[in-house]
Amino acid sequence: MSRVYNFSAGPAALPEEVLKKAAEELPEYRDTGMSVMEMSHRSAEFIEIFNETESLLREIMNIPENYKVLFLQGGASSQFAMVPMNLFNKSKKCDLIHTGNWTKKAISEAKRYGRVNIVASSEDRNFSYIPELDKSKFDSEADYFYICTNNTIYGTRYRELPHTGDVPLVADMSSNILSEPVDLNRFGIIFAGAQKNIGPAGLTIVIIRDDLIGNAMDITPTMFNYKTHADNNSMFNTPPTYCIYIAKLVFEMIKKKGGLAEIEKINSYKAELLYDHLDNSKMFKSTVEKKYRSLMNIPFITGSDELDAKFIKEAAQEGLVTLKGHRSVGGMRASIYNAMPVEGVQKLIEFMKTFEKENS
Ligand SMILES: Cc1ncc(COP(=O)(O)O)c(C=O)c1O
């Protein structure tokens, strides 16, 4: 069995060269006589891996000195609670733009600890766009302003970030981190689960500006306090060591390819190929307004549940797998993260053409 083109939204495909390198080093890492999985997180060998991982990420994302990088567990979902617990320390209010299931979850967690002002929402058209913002609705006293930069389920993304003044901007970047360069200075916190563009599930990366650390609510459990992890260099407890090692291999590969500016070019090219095809097809269509289309997650439909099911089944027989859309949108979703090669997208388009010919 050869490797398929896996369009999963996450855990998602990893670069083949990373998997091969990991396989090579799996039983014995360099001359340590053991696997990275078996190493103490406090050993000199692992600390070296850890430090290299952080410095590579700092380099490729151009992370300013006054930001900490935390390597945590608990998934991006834990951040829905950690953010309010750590940042609700003045007005206990936050502003939020509601763009889908993941902001819905962030809203319900934040509401446990303070007030959530929904500045704008795209729920009226099933989250198929990013809403325009009315600045008069921003609360200058908010402790933070929350967005999800790429909506994995609905396939939308921000083209412009909101200008929030002194209110720290917090972003869930789980599904578009490392897909293009970002100006970290615009953010107070960004966080991401690893299982799309970073590595295996189990690692959560938080990049946080120094001044936002150390003012958590009293009720905050030790493990949910950013200060715990910042003070202990993410080693308060055992970090997800093997996931960190794989992330290092992924970061090395990004650097080798020329960094995020180059990665963005490839991602834009892949997405354009697929959107162009969708816009020209009579059978398949995109569910997202043009201006807000994601480079990473591309939902599409035929309009017939039967035809969608047939397409997904026959595509899988061609080695194009995990194309079923999320139940909130239906149809198909092609997640084309960094690890999806151009050839995978081309093969999908060729198959769509054949399928359309045979079924219309
Ligand atoms: C944008 C976004 N936020 C949060 C999550 C939840 O991540 P986790 O499963 O790591 O908690 C996901 C998962 O797919 C996601 O796509």
The ligand as an SDF file (V2000), in Angstrom:
LIG
                    3D

 16 16  0  0  0  0  0  0  0  0999 V2000
   -9.4960   26.4770   14.7870 C   0  0  0  0  0  0  0  0  0  0  0  0
   -9.5040   25.3710   15.8030 C   0  0  0  0  0  0  0  0  0  0  0  0
   -9.4960   25.6840   17.1150 N   0  0  0  0  0  0  0  0  0  0  0  0
   -9.4900   24.7370   18.0550 C   0  0  0  0  0  0  0  0  0  0  0  0
   -9.5030   23.4030   17.7380 C   0  0  0  0  0  0  0  0  0  0  0  0
   -9.5170   22.3720   18.8360 C   0  0  0  0  0  0  0  0  0  0  0  0
   -8.2700   21.8230   18.9340 O   0  0  0  0  0  0  0  0  0  0  0  0
   -7.9130   20.6460   19.9420 P   0  0  0  0  0  0  0  0  0  0  0  0
   -8.5740   19.4250   19.4110 O   0  0  0  0  0  0  0  0  0  0  0  0
   -6.4140   20.6110   19.8750 O   0  0  0  0  0  0  0  0  0  0  0  0
   -8.4100   21.0100   21.2920 O   0  0  0  0  0  0  0  0  0  0  0  0
   -9.5100   23.0180   16.3950 C   0  0  0  0  0  0  0  0  0  0  0  0
   -9.5050   21.5850   16.0390 C   0  0  0  0  0  0  0  0  0  0  0  0
   -9.6110   21.1700   14.9400 O   0  0  0  0  0  0  0  0  0  0  0  0
   -9.5170   24.0320   15.4050 C   0  0  0  0  0  0  0  0  0  0  0  0
   -9.5340   23.7150   14.1050 O   0  0  0  0  0  0  0  0  0  0  0  0
  1  2  1  0
  2  3  1  0
  2 15  2  0
  3  4  2  0
  4  5  1  0
  5  6  1  0
  5 12  2  0
  6  7  1  0
  7  8  1  0
  8  9  2  0
  8 10  1  0
  8 11  1  0
 12 13  1  0
 12 15  1  0
 13 14  2  0
 15 16  1  0
M  END
$$$$
